[in-house]
């Protein structure tokens, strides 16, 4: 079978989108391509975002390929499945442009995972994959039907078959990207210590998270924690280095202390960034993290009170002062350290601003607390409304717009209601 894996030409006007707007490597497609090729299929990735294509350009590429199956994702990158644009406007436009071409239509991403019926209806696809998609795409391409972990459209009705899927992942082979892909990847995600002098890239060393913080939308995808085998990671990194990459960002939900990986990175000359929890690190491992080449830490602190952290189900055993000391210790070994904060009712604004100022004076960046969006697939959503239904994304956006007058500093303007962004599709 000939398969097209499509990453749309993304735009984010009017969106509640907390992710980075630069293009990133579509790691889920890189992995799916390897598995599909191993199963004997012909595969092309068409990345409208990275290659600066219009939706028309993407459709023309698909038309020239003449695939038997076309896959469209509902998030710009695997890195941002947990904070995807709530609306499906861009995937809708892409699939509308693909009407009549591209063969079997398959949707993957957080929307298909959390609200499969709504995703199938809005996107008018034949199949939506719930959860992690790589192995499911192989099964679909192999001719499988009525697969567990999918939603299918048949005779005008949508049938949901079981719950979200999990990819084995641990033995995932090294991903391979063409030189032109790497040349175009100029962005160094979450790097602030120095200007880029060579290409950047993203790599996945682990998947899932053993914690269940209330704000994190990971219940329906990338939930179970798994660590990838070391040798494929190193082979993937060494290929990137040979292609001129000077910085990689580990997209892991939580980059846990991994001594064998860090020791293997020492001396390779590669700079990298991670997202983690500072309370899970000891001083000796933070020192090794710096020696390995880490230049950026995005550390989830979220709340400055034990009550606030408990309300977020952080399971944090350290005090706020102890967290601050670890952040400052990390800053002595890593050029840029950020403490992520969320707007929590228990946190007094004066206390937060004083804490931010103190840490910033000592070299640690602490962001202005970000308003919380109740993503479908997060415990916060469940606490408010129960399990997600077909109106989950509309409900979450309306709540967010009604709850907050001011928004995060990455929102260029007041976000629009979901109905104003999506192409309306009859039920």
HUHUUR-V903450 format. One record per residue. N is the residue number from 0. RES is the residue in one small letter. OMEGA is omega in whole degrees, 0 to 359 (NA if undefined). D_FIRST is the distance of its C-alpha to the first C-alpha in Angstrom with 1 decimal. Layout:
N_RES_OMEGA_D_FIRST, N_RES_OMEGA_D_FIRST
//
This chain:
0_x_176_0.0, 1_x_188_3.8, 2_x_173_6.3, 3_x_176_10.0, 4_x_191_12.7, 5_x_168_15.8, 6_x_189_19.4, 7_x_173_21.7, 8_x_191_24.8, 9_x_167_27.1, 10_x_190_30.8, 11_x_181_33.2, 12_x_177_36.1, 13_x_187_38.0, 14_x_165_35.9, 15_x_183_37.1, 16_x_184_35.0, 17_x_182_36.4, 18_x_177_33.7, 19_x_184_33.8, 20_x_174_32.8, 21_x_174_31.8, 22_x_176_28.2, 23_x_179_26.9, 24_x_179_24.0, 25_x_188_21.2, 26_x_179_21.3, 27_x_177_19.1, 28_x_177_16.2, 29_x_178_17.3, 30_x_180_17.2, 31_x_180_13.9, 32_x_179_12.4, 33_x_182_14.2, 34_x_178_13.1, 35_x_179_9.3, 36_x_178_9.9, 37_x_179_12.3, 38_x_174_9.8, 39_x_182_7.9, 40_x_176_5.1, 41_x_190_6.2, 42_x_171_8.4, 43_x_173_11.5, 44_x_177_14.4, 45_x_186_16.5, 46_x_180_19.9, 47_x_183_22.3, 48_x_184_25.0, 49_x_185_25.3, 50_x_174_24.9, 51_x_183_27.3, 52_x_170_25.2, 53_x_176_26.2, 54_x_176_24.1, 55_x_177_24.0, 56_x_179_22.9, 57_x_180_19.9, 58_x_179_19.0, 59_x_178_19.5, 60_x_179_17.1, 61_x_181_14.3, 62_x_181_15.4, 63_x_179_15.4, 64_x_181_11.9, 65_x_182_10.7, 66_x_173_7.7, 67_x_180_6.1, 68_x_178_7.6, 69_x_181_10.8, 70_x_178_13.0, 71_x_180_16.7, 72_x_181_19.4, 73_x_175_22.9, 74_x_186_24.8, 75_x_183_25.2, 76_x_175_24.6, 77_x_179_24.4, 78_x_187_28.1, 79_x_173_29.0, 80_x_182_27.3, 81_x_180_30.9, 82_x_183_32.4, 83_x_170_29.8, 84_x_181_31.1, 85_x_184_32.0, 86_x_179_30.9, 87_x_186_27.5, 88_x_185_28.6, 89_x_175_26.3, 90_x_176_23.0, 91_x_180_24.4, 92_x_180_25.1, 93_x_182_21.7, 94_x_176_19.9, 95_x_178_22.6, 96_x_180_21.9, 97_x_181_18.2, 98_x_179_19.5, 99_x_178_17.9, 100_x_172_15.0, 101_x_176_11.8, 102_x_180_10.5, 103_x_182_10.9, 104_x_182_13.5, 105_x_175_14.1, 106_x_173_17.4, 107_x_177_18.5, 108_x_185_22.0, 109_x_180_25.6, 110_x_177_26.0, 111_x_182_23.2, 112_x_185_24.8, 113_x_183_28.4, 114_x_188_28.3, 115_x_181_25.0, 116_x_180_26.5, 117_x_180_27.9, 118_x_179_24.7, 119_x_182_22.6, 120_x_184_25.5, 121_x_184_26.2, 122_x_181_22.7, 123_x_177_21.6, 124_x_178_18.2, 125_x_183_16.5, 126_x_170_16.4, 127_x_178_18.5, 128_x_178_18.3, 129_x_180_21.9, 130_x_183_22.9, 131_x_198_21.1, 132_x_194_17.4, 133_x_183_15.7, 134_x_178_15.3, 135_x_181_14.7, 136_x_176_11.5, 137_x_181_10.2, 138_x_178_11.6, 139_x_180_10.2, 140_x_179_6.5, 141_x_176_7.9, 142_x_180_9.3, 143_x_178_12.6, 144_x_181_15.0, 145_x_183_18.5, 146_x_175_17.9, 147_x_180_21.1, 148_x_176_21.4, 149_x_170_19.6, 150_x_185_21.1, 151_x_177_19.5, 152_x_183_20.8, 153_x_179_21.5, 154_x_177_24.2, 155_x_180_25.7, 156_x_178_26.1, 157_x_180_24.7, 158_x_179_24.6, 159_x_186_24.8, 160_x_177_23.8, 161_x_183_25.9, 162_x_185_26.4, 163_x_180_24.8, 164_x_174_22.5, 165_x_176_23.5, 166_x_180_21.4, 167_x_168_23.1, 168_x_190_23.3, 169_x_182_26.2, 170_x_181_24.3, 171_x_181_21.8, 172_x_177_21.5, 173_x_176_23.0, 174_x_182_21.0, 175_x_179_20.9, 176_x_179_21.5, 177_x_182_22.1, 178_x_180_25.7, 179_x_176_25.4, 180_x_182_24.1, 181_x_180_27.2, 182_x_181_29.5, 183_x_184_28.8, 184_x_182_29.4, 185_x_187_33.1, 186_x_172_33.8, 187_x_188_35.3, 188_x_177_34.8, 189_x_174_38.1, 190_x_184_40.0, 191_x_186_43.6, 192_x_185_45.6, 193_x_176_44.9, 194_x_180_43.2, 195_x_174_39.9, 196_x_178_40.3, 197_x_182_36.7, 198_x_172_33.2, 199_x_179_32.4, 200_x_174_29.3, 201_x_181_28.4, 202_x_179_27.8, 203_x_180_27.4, 204_x_176_29.8, 205_x_181_30.0, 206_x_180_28.6, 207_x_182_30.7, 208_x_180_34.4, 209_x_181_37.1, 210_x_183_39.2, 211_x_178_39.0, 212_x_190_40.9, 213_x_186_41.3, 214_x_189_39.9, 215_x_181_36.5, 216_x_181_33.4, 217_x_184_31.5, 218_x_186_32.0, 219_x_177_28.5, 220_x_178_26.5, 221_x_182_27.4, 222_x_182_30.5, 223_x_182_31.0, 224_x_175_32.2, 225_x_178_30.3, 226_x_181_31.1, 227_x_178_28.6, 228_x_187_29.5, 229_x_188_31.8, 230_x_175_30.4, 231_x_177_26.9, 232_x_182_28.7, 233_x_177_31.1, 234_x_178_28.6, 235_x_179_26.7, 236_x_181_30.2, 237_x_176_31.3, 238_x_178_28.4, 239_x_178_29.2, 240_x_179_32.8, 241_x_178_32.1, 242_x_176_30.3, 243_x_180_33.6, 244_x_179_32.9, 245_x_184_36.3, 246_x_173_35.6, 247_x_175_32.9, 248_x_177_33.0, 249_x_187_32.0, 250_x_182_30.3, 251_x_176_31.3, 252_x_177_32.7, 253_x_181_35.8, 254_x_182_36.4, 255_x_177_38.6, 256_x_185_41.0, 257_x_186_39.1, 258_x_180_41.6, 259_x_180_39.4, 260_x_182_37.0, 261_x_178_39.9, 262_x_179_41.8, 263_x_180_38.8, 264_x_179_38.7, 265_x_177_42.4, 266_x_180_42.9, 267_x_177_39.4, 268_x_182_40.7, 269_x_173_38.0, 270_x_180_39.0, 271_x_177_37.2, 272_x_182_37.6, 273_x_169_37.2, 274_x_189_37.6, 275_x_171_39.7, 276_x_185_42.8, 277_x_183_46.0, 278_x_181_47.7, 279_x_185_45.3, 280_x_173_46.5, 281_x_182_49.6, 282_x_182_51.5, 283_x_179_50.6, 284_x_175_46.8, 285_x_177_47.2, 286_x_178_49.1, 287_x_178_46.3, 288_x_177_43.7, 289_x_179_45.7, 290_x_182_46.1, 291_x_178_42.3, 292_x_180_41.9, 293_x_178_41.5, 294_x_182_42.8, 295_x_176_41.8, 296_x_172_42.1, 297_x_190_41.2, 298_x_179_43.1, 299_x_173_43.1, 300_x_172_46.7, 301_x_182_46.4, 302_x_181_49.9, 303_x_176_53.3, 304_x_175_55.0, 305_x_180_54.4, 306_x_179_54.5, 307_x_179_51.7, 308_x_177_49.5, 309_x_179_50.2, 310_x_178_49.3, 311_x_179_45.9, 312_x_182_45.6, 313_x_184_45.3, 314_x_181_47.0, 315_x_183_48.7, 316_x_184_51.7, 317_x_175_53.2, 318_x_178_55.7, 319_x_178_55.2, 320_x_179_57.5, 321_x_176_55.6, 322_x_180_52.4, 323_x_180_54.1, 324_x_178_55.5, 325_x_177_52.1, 326_x_180_50.7, 327_x_176_53.6, 328_x_179_53.2, 329_x_182_49.6, 330_x_178_50.6, 331_x_183_52.9, 332_x_182_49.9, 333_x_188_47.1, 334_x_181_47.7, 335_x_178_46.2, 336_x_178_46.4, 337_x_172_45.7, 338_x_180_46.8, 339_x_179_44.7, 340_x_177_46.8, 341_x_178_46.0, 342_x_184_48.6, 343_x_184_50.2, 344_x_183_53.3, 345_x_184_55.2, 346_x_178_55.2, 347_x_185_58.2, 348_x_179_57.3, 349_x_178_60.3, 350_x_181_59.4, 351_x_182_55.8, 352_x_177_57.0, 353_x_180_59.6, 354_x_178_57.1, 355_x_182_54.7, 356_x_181_57.5, 357_x_181_58.7, 358_x_180_55.3, 359_x_177_54.6, 360_x_180_58.0, 361_x_170_57.0, 362_x_179_53.7, 363_x_179_51.2, 364_x_173_49.5, 365_x_186_49.5, 366_x_170_47.8, 367_x_185_49.4, 368_x_185_48.2, 369_x_174_45.1, 370_x_186_45.2, 371_x_175_43.0, 372_x_184_40.0, 373_x_183_39.2, 374_x_168_35.4, 375_x_186_33.8, 376_x_176_32.8, 377_x_174_36.1, 378_x_179_39.2, 379_x_177_41.2, 380_x_181_39.2, 381_x_180_39.9, 382_x_181_43.5, 383_x_192_43.9, 384_x_184_42.0, 385_x_182_40.3, 386_x_181_36.6, 387_x_173_34.4, 388_x_185_34.0, 389_x_180_32.4, 390_x_188_35.1, 391_x_182_35.0, 392_x_177_34.1, 393_x_182_36.6, 394_x_181_39.2, 395_x_180_38.7, 396_x_180_39.0, 397_x_178_42.1, 398_x_182_43.7, 399_x_181_43.1, 400_x_179_44.6, 401_x_187_47.5, 402_x_189_48.2, 403_x_174_48.5, 404_x_176_50.5, 405_x_186_49.4, 406_x_181_46.0, 407_x_184_44.6, 408_x_177_45.4, 409_x_176_41.8, 410_x_183_41.9, 411_x_180_42.9, 412_x_178_44.3, 413_x_179_44.5, 414_x_180_41.0, 415_x_174_40.3, 416_x_183_39.7, 417_x_182_36.1, 418_x_179_36.8, 419_x_183_37.8, 420_x_185_34.6, 421_x_169_31.9, 422_x_185_31.0, 423_x_181_32.6, 424_x_180_30.5, 425_x_179_32.3, 426_x_NA_32.0
//
